[in-house]
Amino acid sequence: MIGILVLVCFSSPLQTPGYKGSNDCGKSEEEMRSCVRYKCGLLSTIQDVLRQRPGWVEVKDDGEWDFNWCDVGWLRENFDHFYMEEHVRINHFRNHYELTRKNLMVKNLKRYKKNLERDFGHIEASKCDFFPCTFALPSEYHLFVEEFKRSPGSTWIMKPVAKSQGKGIFLFRKLKDIMDWKKDGTRSEEQKDAAQVENYVAQRYIENPYLINGNKLDEKYNFIYVLNIANHTIFIQSILFCMFEKLYTCFARFSSTRFSLSSINDKYMHLTNVAVQKTAPDYDPEKGCKWQIQYLRRYLTAKHGREMVETLFKEMDNIFVRSLQSVQKVIINDKHCFELYGYDILLDQNLKSWLIEVNASPSHTPSSQEDYEMKCRLLEDTLNVVDMEGRLTGKEKRVGGYDLMWNDGPVYREDVTLETFGSSSFTANTHLGCVNDREKQLRRLLKPFPCQKKM
């Protein structure tokens, strides 16, 4: 599974209005303009990154803030009761769930695909054939039954629409398995917990996943950064794929048990979520169940050739852009908001990419020191792109590990040729799995913080 994080903002890309600072920073007027008052409701890596940010001051309780990194629960309870000034930023859109609830994601993708076919024809609509056949239950139960009967014996997977980390998920091949799941006497404790979720999705299971050493993998693109979803500006975190030696922000996750369709009840075989795999009896916390994405790209290139792998990564770019376009008209346009989305993508044996789900609150809790350092870099770059300090010019195509891939239209790599430019699959300004000297690039790009002297 590939995971990617997407950060979405409605302000003009890389051009954030200056913030006002505050008198309670206890500094001069010039220094106040460089003081960012922040509020953070999470006790994870983001808290450490914010505390170490020069010129940023934490506020408690009801203190006024310029920047708020909150959880979705706080957003749901408080967003509509706040007046936010021009400069204020918050890390969620009001209805981010249009992309992150499994049923709504599929609903929006289906509508978007249907509109493409109506307006541009079947070929254009076929570019959205990257999500498995999915039905929202119970509302689409009868449609699901019709499709189920067309392919008897095939495997399906049931997922609660609003849960994560593999909770409540199970595979089935018979309709009676769904009925059994609803009965108290035949459900596991985990399935009983899932029963509290009224809505869920039934999705055709990818029965031919790409295997490495017999184990299923998916790719976790934990970081795409999207600015200005109204104009559709997208930054993708290429360090997910391509940073230094052993650091990764995007990674491939493996199951700990060799894959087989003979047993559909083994969650360690079929679910690659780290939250699931780390409970396996033979899980090694030092070794983990991840590969750096650049290792995966090298492996695939050696086995299948550069051209095929280039096509694969272009298809992933297409997934990011199309999925965001599918919610472009339904996400509430608010210039104060940005979002860090996590994409889970599965590869099959034909090297086809499948979008499995998108997460609104990808975990920043580290599993190791290496993981902690990687996530710190990711979050630092996220703050660099949000640019509360006003250090960017607005013309940047790369900020740290982030690449600008869409700015009210595709952004092309500098090495793109006219032949590639005219092709149906554009060469986006992404460098997934490639070398990126992040620190050198940031030193050249960013002005020093107002409270720092230039070295």
Salt bridges, closest charged atoms under 4 A:
GLU29 OE2 - ARG33 NH1 3.79
GLU58 OE1 - ARG51 NE 3.60
GLU58 OE2 - LYS60 NZ 3.10
GLU64 OE1 - ARG37 NH1 3.54
ASP66 OD1 - ARG37 NH2 2.76
ASP66 OD1 - HIS87 NE2 2.70
ASP80 OD2 - ARG94 NH2 3.10
GLU85 OE1 - LYS20 NZ 2.79
GLU86 OE1 - LYS335 NZ 2.50
GLU117 OE2 - HIS122 ND1 3.76
ASP119 OD1 - ARG118 NE 2.92
GLU124 OE1 - LYS127 NZ 3.16
GLU124 OE2 - ARG322 NH2 2.79
ASP129 OD1 - LYS113 NZ 2.27
GLU140 OE1 - LYS110 NZ 3.92
GLU147 OE1 - ARG150 NH1 2.67
GLU147 OE2 - ARG204 NH2 2.72
ASP177 OD1 - LYS176 NZ 3.81
ASP180 OD2 - LYS176 NZ 3.67
ASP184 OD1 - ARG187 NH2 2.30
GLU189 OE2 - LYS192 NZ 3.64
ASP193 OD2 - LYS163 NZ 2.57
ASP218 OD2 - ARG253 NH2 3.02
GLU310 OE2 - ARG297 NH2 3.13
ASP334 OD1 - HIS336 ND1 2.74
GLU339 OE2 - HIS92 ND1 2.52
ASP344 OD1 - LYS220 NZ 2.58
ASP344 OD2 - ARG253 NH2 3.55
GLU357 OE1 - LYS102 NZ 3.86
ASP371 OD2 - LYS375 NZ 3.19
GLU380 OE1 - ARG438 NH2 3.18
ASP381 OD2 - ARG438 NE 2.87
GLU389 OE2 - ARG53 NE 3.12
ASP403 OD1 - ARG398 NE 2.65
ASP403 OD2 - HIS431 ND1 3.23
ASP415 OD1 - ARG413 NE 3.04
GLU439 OE2 - ARG377 NH2 3.75
